[in-house]
Amino acid sequence: DLQRDIEQHSESVASVLTLCDVLLHDADACGSDSENDSIQQTTHSLDRRWRNICAMSMERRMRIEETWRLWCKFLDDYSHFEDWLKTAELTAANPDSSNVIYTFAKEELKKFE
């Protein structure tokens, strides 16, 4: 939504910057050097701030996408771990310990530990 909002305002900001440029070249509208400098500084400030907004928007979008990708990976890893844990718990809860020789039972114990 924010990206769309920025794109919608892009044309308006470009229009304002163009009008400022036209105003700078109009001797009747901008008679003194101080007015000229003020308009130039304002134009430069607006242009810099707009570029900064666009750049920050793109950076935030990339961070959000990376966070989403990592979140999906976490959920996938968690699901695999949960499945493994359930299987391990079932195996530990129902050991096949009847008629087992001691050495085999000792090896199985090491696996469970």
Protein Blocks (a to p, Z undefined) as FASTA:
>chain_A
ZZmmmmmmmmmmmmmmmmmmmmmmmmklmmbfklmmmmmmmmmmmmmmmmmmmmmmmmmm
mmmmmmmmmmmmmmmmmmmmmmmmmmmmmmmmmccfehiafklmmmmmmmmZZ
